[in-house]
Amino acid sequence: MTEPRRQGADLLPWLGATGPWADLVVSTRVRLARNLTGVSFWGRNSEAQREAVIAAVHAAATDSPSLGGALLHRLDVLSPEGRLWLQERQQVSRELAGTDASGHVRSGGAVLVSGSVAVMLNEEDHLRVQGLNSGFALDQTSADATRVDSELGERLSFAFHPEFGYLTACPTNVGTGLRASVLIHLPGLILTREITKVLQGLGQVGLTSRGLFGEGSEALGSLFQLSNQTTLGKSEGELLDHLGRLVRQVVAYEIQARSALRRDAGAALEDRVWRAWGLLQHARSMRFDEMVEWLSGVRLGVNVGILPRVSMATLNRLLVLARDAHLARAFEAGLEDECLAVHRATLVRRLLADEGWVP
């Protein structure tokens, strides 16, 4: 069987488990929606206008300090594997990559990528500036996105209303255009059956929850995306502060739930953790959803002291490197290759062995 190529260069900053509370919060994302003055919004603009958006933003980015060396990827000319590869890395949305239910690749769809920052072009809005960092890092991630937004704003004219703020294709984004989210691991709340109550409470105070793959997806592997619902009527600072306070509450609830499990269901919890560990170590074929569930059990086991203290970065890396497009590139296979599940198991075993995970 072909061994996967070494993928050290594929270690994205947001997978590094280096930020605050990185054992619970995988990553933090801040996105700013912007549109150019004088150009029709998505759904009404022409192909020529979308090309003009790419040209204008690319020229502005080339002249800006933060994006001067950014790579421009045209989604509308990439192969299905290439588009999926970018989406797996959280650099483009499913809609822009054409991997959503519609399967439609948008004309003029593109993305500029520079380190932890990406700028999607001709998605729902002309620009979507995104910062993405490891752990619970709202301030740093907001600063990254805001810096790029300011640099582009000095070179481009954004659609702005003195009363309503930044104008966007969707009314829920009008105002700041800001969407902030955290990807958080909440197995304790699921196992203690408190998760529904907590998520309902968040919904009542302006937060929404999604699964690992974003809107419409389930919470695979006890991973949830928590984000603000609206942007109008509040400043960027107020939105970030609100999200931050609520995430801290959720973290506290999760820690309490884990303590209760350790105290009241110790044997069952240990069995769950060791089963997950055994399957990751010894399975010769695994679906992605199976792997994420087993990773969740191992992550929980490390956090509560059942398994040895090892790097969370390895578990984070597998959330990307073991997806289909990354496996296809690593093993020189096709997206429809029936052996992807076997390749996934091989990659998991190799990365665990590289970390010296021998309990």
N, C-alpha and C positions, 0 to 999 in steps of 0.2 A: 504494500500500500504506500502511496506517495505521502511523504511527510510534509506538513505545512511549512511554508517559508516563514522565517523569523519576521515578526511583525512589531518590533520595538518602535519603529517610526509611527505606527498607528496608535500609540498611546496618547490619546487626546488629553489636554489639561483637565477637563472636567471629569475624567475617570480616575484621577490620581489619588482620591481619598485624602486630600491634604487640607481641606477647609475645616472650619468649625463644625462639630457634631457630625463628622464624616461617617461615623459608624451608623447613624440613623438617616441622615440626609445625603443622598447620593450627589445631587447637583442643584444649582440655582440658576434660573434663566430669567433675563429681563429683555423684553422685546418692545420696540418703539415703532409704531405704524406711522408712516409719512406718505404724502402724495405731492406731486409737483404742481405748481401753479400753472393753470392754462392747459392742462392735459386731462382729458376725460378719465373718469374712474373706470376701474375694471368692470367689464360687462358692456361698456359703451365705447371704450377706446378702440382704435383701429390697430392693425398690425404695424403700420408705420409709426404710430404713436408709441407703441410698446418698444419698438426698436430705438426710437428717440430717447426713451427713458433709460434704456441700457447704455446708450452712447453718452448721455449727459452724466449719469451716475458714475460710470466707469472713468470718465475724464476727471470728475471731481475727486474720485477716490485716488486716482493716480497722483493727484496734486496734494493729497492730505497726508499728514505724518503717520497716522495710524493704519491707513490702508494703502500706502504707497507700494507695498510689495504683495498686495492681495492677489489671489488667483481668481480668475473669472471662469466659471463653469456655465456653459449654456445647456440647460436641462432639455431644451427642445431638440438638441442634436445628439445627446448622449444615448448610449444603449440602455435598455432596461436595467441591466446590472449596474451600470454607472450611476443611474438615477437612484436606484435602491441603495447603493453604497453610500451616497451622500445623505440620504434620509436616515439610514441606520446610524450615522454619525451625528444625528441631530442638527445638521447644518441646513437642511431644507425640510419643509413640511410634506406630509403625504400628498396634499393637494398639488403642490408645485412639482413634486417628483412623479405625479401620475400613478402613485401606488395606492390611492384611495379607491373607494367603491366604483367611482366613475371610470377609472383607468385612463382618463384623458390627460394628455401632456399639453400644457398651456403654451400657446405660441408666444415667444418672447420670454419665456421663463428662464431665469438665470440666478446665480448666486455668486457673491464675492466672499472669499474666505481668507481670513488673516488671523491665525492663532485661535484665541478663544472668542473671536468676533466673526459674525457672518452677516451679510446683507442680502436678503432675498429680494429679487426684482420681479415685478409683474406677477406677484401672487395675488391676494385679495386687494392689497394696496400696492402702489408703485414701489415703495421701499418698505422693508421690515428689517430694522437694525436689531441684531440679537447678540447679547452677551451671555456666555455660558461658562460657569466655573464650578469647581468641586466644593462639596459641603454646603453649609448654610452661610452663604456669602452675598447677602442682598446688597450691602454697601459697595463692595468691590465690583460686583456684576453690573449694578446700576451705573457706577462710575465708568466702566468700560463702554457700555452702550451709549451713555450720554456724551462721552468724549467723541466717539465716532459721529454721533448725531450732530454735535456742534460743529465739527470739522466739515461735514457735508453741508450743513445749513449755511455756513459761510460762503459756500460756492454754488449752492442751489437755492431756488425759491420754493419753500414748502407752502402748501395750501393751509391757510390759517385764518380763523375768524376771531375778531377781538372779544366777542362774547362767549363763543362756544369752544375756542381753542383750535387744535389741529383737526382738520376735516379728514374723515376716513370713509371708506366704502361701506363699512358696517356701523350703524349708529351707536352700538355699544362701545366702540373704540374712540368715539369723538371726545375731545378734551385733551388729555395728555397723550393719548395713543399708547399708553403703557399697559403691558401685561407682564406681571411678574409671577413666577411659579417656582416651586421646589418639588423635587422628586424625592419622596420620603418613604422609608421602609417601616410598615406598621403591623408586623405579625402578632405582637402582643395583643393589640386591640381586636384583631380578627379572632385569635384563639380564645379570648375572654368574651367574645361576642358583644363588645362595646363599640365596634366600628360604625355601625349604622347610626347609633345615637350621636357619636362624635361628628360624623359627616353631615348629618341633618342639622346639627347645631352650627356648623361652619356655613352651611347654605343660608341659614337665617341671618347671618351677619356679613354676607357679601362675598363669601368664598365659594369656589366650585371645585369639585374633585373629578379627576379623570384617571384612566389607567396608564400603563406604561407607554402605550402607543398614542396617547393623546385623546382628543375628543371622540366619544363613542366606543372607546376600548375598555375592557375589563381590567381590574386591578390584579394583573398577573404577578405572582410572586410576592404578594402583599405590598407591592409598590404603587404609590398613588402620586399623581401630580396635583398639588394644591395651588390655586391661583386666584387672583382678584377677578370679579365678574364684570365690573363696569369701571369706566375711567372718567366720566363726565362729572364735574362739580368738585373734584378733589385734586390737589397738587400731587406731583410725583412723590414728594416726601411723605405726604399723608397716606398715600396708597401703600408705599413700602413699609411705613411704620405699622399700618393696620395688619398687613400680611405678616410682618415679623412677629408682632405680639401674638397672633393666633397660632402661628407655627410653633412658637415657644410653648404655648399651652398644649398643643398636640404632642409635642415631644415629652412634656411632663406626664401626660396621660399614658403615653406608650411606655415610659420607664416604670410607672406604677403598675401597668398591666404585666410587664415582664417580671417584676418582683413578685407579683401575685402568682404567676405561673410557676416560678421557681419554688415558691413556698408551698403551694397547694397542689401542684401537678408535676412534681419533680421527675418522677419515673416516666410518666407519659411524655414529658417534654424531652427528656434525654433520649428516649426511644425514637422520637420524631427526628431529632437532630442527627443521631447516629445512622438512622436509615438513609437520610438525605446524603450524609457523608459517604456511606457505602455505595450508594447508587452513582454518585459523581465519580468515585474512585474506580468503580468496576464495570459500569455499563459500557457496552460496546456499540450501542446505537441509542440516540436520544433525540426527541423532538425539542424544538426551542422552548416551548411552553413547559415541558417536563424539566428541562435544565434550569429554567428560571425558578420554578417551585423548589427544586432541590437546593439551588443556591440560596434561596430565602431561608431554608432550614439551617444551612451551614452558617450563614451570616448571623442568624439569631443565636446559634450555638456558640459562636465566637464571642458575641456581645455579652452573653450571660455566664461565660466562663466554663461551659461544658467542653468546648474544643480549645486547643491551644490558641494563644493570641498570635494571629497571622495577619498579613496585609489585606485590608479591604480592597486595595487597588486591583488585586487579581480577580476578585469577584466582580468588580465594576467592569474591568476589561472584557470579561466574558459576555457581559450584556450587549457588547458591540461586536467583538471579534467572532462570536459564535453565531451571528446572524447570517442569513443565507448569502447575501452578496459578498460579505467578507470571507466566508468559507469558500465560496466559489473562486475568489481570487487567490486565496491562500493555497488551495489544493488543485488549482487549474481545472476546475469542474464547471458545469453549467448550472444555472439556477434550477433547472428541472432534474438535475442529477439525483437518482434514487439513493446515492451514497452520501448525500449531505448529512444525514443523521449519523452515519458512521464516522464521517469526518469530524462532526461536532464532538462526538465522544472522544475521539483521538486528541483533538485540540484541548479539551478539558483536562484529560489525563496528563498531557504534556505540560500545561501551564501549572497544574497543581504540583507536579514533580519538580518543575523549575523552582517553585517556591519552597521546596523541601517539606511539604505538608505530610508528615508521617506521624500521626498521633501515637 
